[in-house]
Amino acid sequence: MRLGHDHVQVRVPATSANLGPGFDTMGLALAHHDLVQVRALGSAEVTVEVSGEGAGEVATGEDHLVVRALRLALEHVGAPLTGLHLTCTNHIPHGRGMGSSAAAVVAGLLAARMLIAEPTALDDATVLELATRLEGHPDNAAPALLGGVTIAWSGTEGPRATVLPVHDDVVPVVLVPDERCATRTARGVLPATVPHGDAAYTAGRAALLVHALCHRPDLLAEATSERLHQRYRAPVMEQTWAVVERLRAAGAAAVVSGAGPSVLVLERASDGDAGSRVLDAVLGPRDGRGRTADGWRVLRPGLDHGGATATRLPS
């Protein structure tokens, strides 16, 4: 496979996985994006310029996650491993349960798609398979790639995903704290087994959640209840769990966003400002930068229905 272009741009959304009972399966795309430009170079040099989230923290060479994903895709199709210059403008918070690593992986894979002469060699099914190989599971990669609300699973044919027809009344809101929590930390406190009753309870709520998202948003608060993972994670994100419990006690469909510590709230547009009043009552007043005294930011990005986009730019 030869390269067909040398300058591309990818725009990829933040995501929130699990949605409560849809553990490691369900996720949604948020209209809050990272932007990556990639130039293929004639030399072997690899440089990465990062602004915004992660600047001064993430790798700026071969170890950068976008570069690693791009290399994996080029190797997969037998394309030459050219030198690269990346410019990453990051808006997705790192270590907050908003899919920053999945966004980087999908960005690298789609950049490779646009660099090669035959983009169909890296179709969506292949991109999801490669992303899952890097991420470990497809719950964030699927909505980042496809947009909307997705259900992802792995079977004999590899990872697959489907997009749900979400009701227009569903409005995602994300509460982002100053603190971070590594995914490996959040997964490390999960038990190896759970009671059968808790598994059955969560399976029922996951089925109800699909119905609530597509047809009955009034059931979202009940449908987002679960017993598999969030309470076990409370010791490593006490502030997050306290906010989730207070919001749910007030009737909000609040869950830990991904591995946390951000909180996802599924509001209803038809409720007007009722959701905002609940948030204000639980979080308290915000300063001029939109932060509460405890360091929470409230994001209202809306759903991203299209998923990641990639375009070729002039050489």
ROVO-811534 format. One record per residue: residue in one letter; x, y, z of N, C-alpha, C, O in turn. Coordinates in steps of 0.05 Angstrom, whole numbers, plus 5000, padded with zeros to 4 digits. Layout:
BEGIN
AXYZXYZXYZXYZ
...
//
This chain:
BEGIN
M501749765000500050005000501850255000503650275017
R501350434981502850684981501350904994498950894998
L502851125001501551355012500451514988501651534967
G498051634992496851794971496652084977495952244960
H497352165002497252445010499152485033499952295046
D499852745038501752785059500852985080502453055098
H498353085079497453275099494553235104492853265086
V493853165129491053095136490353215163492053285179
Q487753235167486653345192484453165203482753065187
V484453115229482352945241481153105265482553235280
R478553085267477053205289475552975302473952835289
V475952945328474852705342473552795368474652965383
P471152685375469752775398470652635424471652415424
A470052775446470252645473468052445475466052455460
T468352265494466252055498465852005528467552075544
S463551895534462951805561462051515559460051455546
A463451335572462751055571461150955595461051095616
N459950725592458450575612455550675615453750515614
L455150935619452451045623450950915645448550885645
G452550825666451350685688451450385684453550265687
P449250255676449149965674450449845649450849605648
G451050015629452249915604455249875606456749975589
F456149745627459049735634460649605611460049385603
D462749745602464549655581463049595554464149465537
T460649705551459049645528457849895515457949925491
M456750065531455350305520457050555523458650575542
G456650745505458050995507456651195489455051135472
L457351455493456151665477458351865469460351895484
A457951995446459852195437458952475444456552535442
L460752635453460252905462461353105442463453065431
A459853325437460753525419462953705432462553945436
H465053575439467353705452469853565440470253325446
H471453705424473253565406476153625409476953845418
D477853435401480653475396481053495366479553375350
L483053655358483653695330486653625325488353725339
V487053455306489853355300490453395271488953315254
Q492653525265493753545238496253385236497953385254
V496553235214498753055210500053115183498653135162
R502653145182504253175158506152935156507652875175
A506152805133508152595128510652725117510552905100
L512952645128515452775121517252585104516952345105
G519052715090520952555074523152435091524452245083
S523552555115525552445134524252255153521852215152
A525952135171524851945191524052085217523251955236
E524252345218523752495242520752485250519052495233
V520252465276517552475287517452695309518852675329
T515752895304515353105324512453155329510853125310
V511753215353508953265361508753525377510053555397
E507153705367506653955381503853935394501953875380
V503753985420501253955435500454215448502154335462
S498054315444497054545458494354465471492954285462
G493754605493491354535508491754315528493854295540
E489854135530489953915550492353735543492853655521
G493853665564496153485561498753625552500853485551
A498653885546501054015538503154015560502554075583
G505653935553507753915573507653655589509353615606
E505753485584505453235599505752985581507052795589
V504552995558504552755540507052745524508552945521
A507652505513510052465497509852645471507652705462
T512152715461512252885437513852755414514852885396
G513952485415515352335394513952085388511452075387
E515451865383514251615375512351495395510551355388
D512651565421510951455442508351595444506551505460
H507951815430505351945431503151755421503551625401
L500851755434498851555428497751585400497151385387
V497451825390496551865362498551745343497751605324
V501151785348503151665331503151365332503351235311
R502851255356502750965358500450845343500750635330
A498050975345495750875330496150895300495450715285
L497251125292497751165263499650955252499250845231
R501850905267503750705259502450425257502950275238
L500750355276499450095276497750075251497749855238
A496350285243494650275220496250245194495650095176
L498450395192500150385168501450105166501549995144
E502249995188503349725188501249525179501849335164
H498749565188496649375182496149355152495449145142
V496349575138495849575109498349565092498249575068
G500649545106503249515091504149775079505549765058
A503450005091504350265080507050335093507650245114
P508550505079511250585090510950745116509150905119
L512850705134512750845160514351095157516751115166
T513151295146514351555141514851715166513751645187
G516651915164516852105186514352275189512752285170
L513852395212511352525217511752785233513452805250
H510052975227509753215244506853245251505153265233
L506253245277503453265287503053525301504853615316
T500753645297499953875313497253795326495253765313
C497353775353494953695368493853925384495154035401
T491353995378489954195394487854055410485753975400
N488354025436486853845453484854005471485654195485
H482353925470480354035487479153825506477853905526
I479653575501478553365518480353335543482753275541
P479253365567480853335591482053055594480752865586
H484453045604485852785608485352685636485152835655
G485052415638484752285664482152355678481952345702
R480052425662477552505674475152325666472952385673
G475652105652473451935643471952045620469551995617
M473252195602471952315578473252205552472952335531
G474551975554475451845529477851975515477951955490
S479552105529481852245516483652045502484652105480
S484151815513485851615500484551495476485851455456
A481951435478480551335454480451535432480751465409
A480151795439480252005419482952015405483052045380
A485051985420487751985408488151745389489251775367
V487151515398487451275382485851295356486951245334
V483351385358481751415334482851625315482751595291
A483951835327485152045310487551935294487751995270
G489251775307491451665293490651465271491751465249
L488651305276487651115257486351245232486851165210
L484751455237483551595215485451765200485151815176
A487551865213489652015199491051825179491551895156
A491551575188492751375170490851325146491851295124
R488251305152486351255130486551465108486451405085
M486951725116487051935097489751965083489952075062
L491851855096494551865084494951665062496351715043
I493651425065494151215046492551265020490551405019
A493451134999492151164972489451044971487751134955
E488950834987486350694986485050695013485350505029
P483650915020482550945047480650715055480350665079
T479450585036477550365043478950125056477649955069
A481650115054483049905068482849935098483349745113
L482250175107481850225136478950315140478450545148
D477050135134474250205138473650205168475350155184
D471150275174470350315202470750055218471550065242
A470149825207470449575221473349525228473949425250
T475149585209477949545214478949745235480549675253
V478149995233478950195252478050115280479550145300
L475550015283474549935309476249705320476749695344
E476949515303478549285312481349375321482249285342
L482649555306485249655314485049825339486849815356
A482949985341482650155365482249975390483350035411
T480749765387480249585410482849445418483249395441
R484449385398487049255404488749435422490149345439
L488649695417490249885433488849955459490149995480
E486149985458484650075482483949845501483649895525
G483649605491482849375508479949315506479149085509
H478249515501475349465497474249705480475549915480
P472049655467471149855447469050065457467950215440
D468550075483466350245492466750545487464750685482
N469250635488469750915481470350955452469551155440
A471850765440472650795412470250805394470250945374
A468150645400465850625382464350895380463950985357
P463651025402462351295398464251505387463351685372
A466851485393468751685382468751655352468951855338
L468651415342468751355313466151415299466051535278
L463951315312461351315298459451535306457651605291
G459951655330458151865340455651755353455151515353
G454151935366451651855379452051685403454051705417
V450051515409450251325430450551045418449050965400
T452550895427453150645415453050415435453450455459
I452550175425452949925439455149775425454949725401
A457149695439459449555427459749285441459249255464
W460649095425461148825436463348685420463948775398
S464448475431466448325417465548035414464447915434
G465847925391465047645386466947505368469247585366
T466047295354467847145337468847305313470847245302
E467347515306468147685283469647925293470148115277
G470447935318471848165329469948365340467548315343
P470948605347469248805359467348925339468048975316
R464848975347462849085330461249295347461349295372
A459849465333458249675347455849755330455849725306
T453849845344451449955331450750215344451250255368
V449550395328448750665338445750665343444150575327
L445050765367442250775374440951035364442251235362
P438351015357436851255349435851405374433651365384
V437551575385437051705411434851915409434752065390
H433051925429430852115430432052395431434052445445
D430752585418431652865417431552995444432853205448
D430052885463429853005489432252955507432553085528
V434052775499436252695516438552905513439452955491
V439453015535441553225535443753135554443253125578
P446153085544448353015562449753265575450253455561
V450253245600451753455615453953315629453653105641
V456353435629458653315642459753495663460253735658
L460153395687461353535709464153445712464753215717
V466053635707468853565706470353675731470353915735
P471553505747472953595770475853665764476853595742
D477153805782480053865778481753605781483753575768
E480853425799482453185804482252995781480453005765
R484252815779484352605759484252335772484652295796
C483652135755483751855764484551685740483151685720
A486751545742487651375720485751135717484651035736
T485251065692483450835686484350585700482650435711
R486950535700487950295713487350295743486950085755
T487350535756486650555784483650485788482950335806
A481950595771479050555774478350265769476650155782
R479750135750479149855744480349665765479349445769
G482549765777483949595796482349535822483049345836
V480349695828478849655853476349485848474849435866
L475849405823473449245817473848955826476048855823
P471848835838472148555847472148365823471148425802
A473248125827473347925806470647805801470047715779
T468847795822466147695819464247875833464948035850
V461647865825459548015838457247825843457047615830
P455547895862453147725868451347695844451047885828
H450247455840448447405818446147605817445347695795
G445047675840442847865840443648135830442048265816
D446048225836447048485826447448475796446848665782
A448448245785448748225756446048225742445748355722
A444048085753441448075741440148355742438848445723
Y440448495765439348765768440448945746439049095733
T443148935742444449115723443749045695443449225678
A443448785689442648705662439848815655439448915633
G438048805674435448915670435449215666434049325648
R437049355681437249645678438649725651437849925639
A440549565642441749615616439749595594439749755575
A438049395595435849365575433949605576433149715556
L433249685601431449905604432750165594431350335583
L435450195597436850435589436550475559436250695549
V436750255543436450275514433650385508433450565491
H431650285521428950375516428650665525427350825511
A429850745547429651015557430951215538429951425533
L433351145528434851315510433351355484433451575472
C432051155474430851165448427951255448427051395430
H426451185470423551235469422451365494420451515492
R423651315518422451405543424551545560425351435581
P425351795553427351935569426351985598428052025616
D423751965603422752005630423651775648423451795673
L424651555637425551325653428651325657429651145669
L429951535649432951535650434051515678435951375682
A432751645697433851635724433851345735435751255746
E431651205730431450925739433250745722434450555732
A433350805696434850625678437850645681439250465673
T438850865694441750885697442750775724445150805730
S441050655739441850515764443350265757442750125738
E445350195773446949945769448249855795448350005814
R449349605794450649495818453249355812454149195827
L454349415788456849275780459449415787461349285794
H459549675784462149805785462450065800464450115812
Q460350235800460750505810461350505840463150645849
R459750365855460050365884462850255892464050335912
Y463750055877466449935883468650145879470750125891
R468150335861470150535855470050775873471850945873
A468050795890467751025908470251085924470851315928
P471650885935473950955952476151105937477751245950
V476351075911478451225896477451475883478951615870
M474851535887473751795877471351875895469051885886
E472051925920469951975940468252215933465752205936
Q469452435924467952675917466052615894463752715895
T466952465875465252405852462852245861460552305853
W463252035876461051865885459052025902456651975900
A460052205919458352365935456552545918454152575924
V457652655896456052825878453952655863451652735861
V454752415854452952235840450552165859448252175850
E451152095883449052015902447152245908444652215909
R448252485911446552725917444852795893442452865896
L445952775869444352835845442152625841439952695834
R442852375845440752165841438552185863436252135857
A439352265886437252305907435352535900433052545908
A436352725883434752945874433252875848431753045837
G433452625839431952535816433452555789432252505768
A436052625790437552645765438652385756439352205772
A438952345730440152105718443152145717444252205696
A444452125740447352175743448851915746448051735760
V451151905732452951665733455851765732456351985724
V457651585740460451635736461051625706460251425693
S462451815695463051815667465551645662467751705671
G465151425648467351245642468551145668467151055686
A471251155670472651085694472851305714474151285735
G471551535708471451765726474051925725475851865709
P474152135741472252215762470152415753468652515770
S469852465726467652635717465052505722464852255725
V462852665722460152565726458552635701458652855691
L457152435690455352485668452452495678451552325694
V451052705670448152725676446652735650447152895633
L444652555648442952555624440352705631438552605644
E440252955622437953125627435953105604436452965584
R433653225608431553235587431053525579430553695596
A431253575553430753845543428053945551427654185556
S426053775551423353855558422953945587420954065593
D424953895604424753985631425654275635425554375657
G426454395613427354675615429854705633431754555629
D429754895651432054945668431954785695433454845713
A430254585696430054425721432654285727433554275750
G433954175706436454035710438654225720440154155738
S438654475710440654665719440154735749442154775764
R437654755757437054825785438054595803439054655825
V437754345794438654125810441754135813442754095835
L443054185791446054205792446954425810448754395826
D445654655808446354885825445954815854447554885871
A443754675860443254605888445254415899445954435923
V446254225883448154025892451054135892452554085911
L451754275871454554365868455154635881457454685888
G453054805885453555065896454155265875454255205851
P454655515883455155735863457755695848459655565858
R457955825825460355815808461556095806460256295807
D464256095803465656355800465556445772464156335755
G467056655766467056775739468156585718467656625694
R469756385726470756185706468955945703469555755689
G466655955718464755735716465455495734464355285730
R467155545753467955325772466655355799466155585808
T465955125811464955135838467155155858469555135851
A466455185883468455205905470054945906472354945915
D468854725899470254465900471654395874472754175871
G471654585855473254535830471754405807473054315789
W469154395808467554265787467054465764466454705770
R467254375739466354525716463954385704463854145704
V462054535695459654425682459854465652459854695642
L459954245637460054265607457354175596456253965604
R456354325577453854255563454454235533453554405518
P455954035525456854025497454753925477454953975453
G452753775487450853645469452053385457454453335461
L450453235444451352985431452753055405451853225390
D454852905399456052915372454852675357455352445364
H453252735337451952525322453552405299452852195288
G455652545291457152455267459652305273460652155255
G460752325297463252185303465652335291465452555281
A467952195291470452315282470252365251469052215236
T471552585243471752655215474652685207476252785223
A475352615183478052645173478052755145476452665128
T479752945140479853075114482753095104484653115121
R483153105078485753155067486053455063484253585053
L488353565070488953845068490953885045492353705036
P491154135035493054195014495954125023496654175046
S497554015005500253935012501954195018504354175024
//
